[in-house]
């Protein structure tokens, strides 16, 4: 079982991915923006981040660079 952070600004997409991953036995945490994502990253040990590159008002690619720089051990 992996602990996965799912970052997407669309609730329906988060719900779909979360249900599928949970059914596969994974624990899924959700965030809809950069601020929420980093709040989770700071408090939870994670195995994987699934990140949408098109977020409202934010660049997923910029967030990707920040995550990789601060948490290089977590695959994104």
Protein Blocks (a to p, Z undefined) as FASTA:
>chain_A
ZZdddddfbfklmmmmmmmmmmnopacdddfbfklmmmmmmmpccfbdcddfbdghiafk
lmmmmmmmmmmmbcZZ
